[in-house]
Amino acid sequence: ILRSEIPEGTLRVTGPAPTSVSLLHPLADFYQSAGRVLPIHHAVAPDLIPEPQRTLLVHHRDMTSTLEQFHGRRIHLEVLSQELHGNLLHRQVVLLLDDTDEPVEFGATRVHLDRFPEPWRSEIVAARRPLGGILNAARQPYLSRPSAFIAVEPDPFLSAALRIAAPSPKALYGRQNTLRTPEGLEIAEILEILPPHAGQ
């Protein structure tokens, strides 16, 4: 499994404070296209995220292998929407556990397909397995750089995607992440939101 070169431990997000809309990039683009109002959300400090979401989000690894290790199962995709615009693939997906189909993450992604050689480019478009799993299988070096951590009030769309039963939790936790080549070229921009966990 390919990892970021940054050691694990306390993760500090640097740079200018993101705006409200950019906190939900690229999910905000899908909401705008569908005419939906963005869910209530705000930035949250990593140390204020409850467990186990903090362990699952606050790191420099890919989410696919992190979630598979946590749940002890392989993961596959459910594609909610997918559009190809030139070399940019826009899609919304839910990551599901094999055997049970339990949702373990909602993801909104913009993938730069021109950063990938064949056959991996075609496999990404086919959407049979998560991007992180494809990157690791291809042994393509990449760096994972979370830029913000967020708390989101689940709206009807996110509740349906993550199969959240009433009563809904007050907040879901997630992160905005960018995958880059070692040279700094963007591979993918991702918003990753986790479902609630037992007791929340």
Number of C-alpha atoms within 10 A of each C-alpha: 14 17 14 17 12 13 11 11 9 10 14 13 14 9 7 7 12 12 11 14 14 14 21 27 19 21 23 20 16 18 15 11 8 9 9 11 10 18 16 12 18 16 19 16 12 21 11 9 19 12 11 12 18 16 13 17 26 21 22 20 25 25 21 22 19 16 19 15 12 12 12 10 15 17 23 21 21 18 14 13 11 15 12 13 7 9 12 16 17 22 22 22 21 25 25 21 20 14 10 8 14 15 21 20 22 23 24 26 25 24 25 18 20 12 14 16 11 10 9 17 17 12 14 19 18 9 17 13 18 22 21 18 18 18 18 17 12 15 11 15 15 23 23 21 19 23 17 24 25 22 19 21 18 22 13 12 12 17 17 11 18 21 13 16 9 7 6 15 17 11 16 22 23 28 24 24 23 19 23 18 15 13 9 10 13 17 21 21 21 23 25 23 25 20 24 20 13 6 5 11
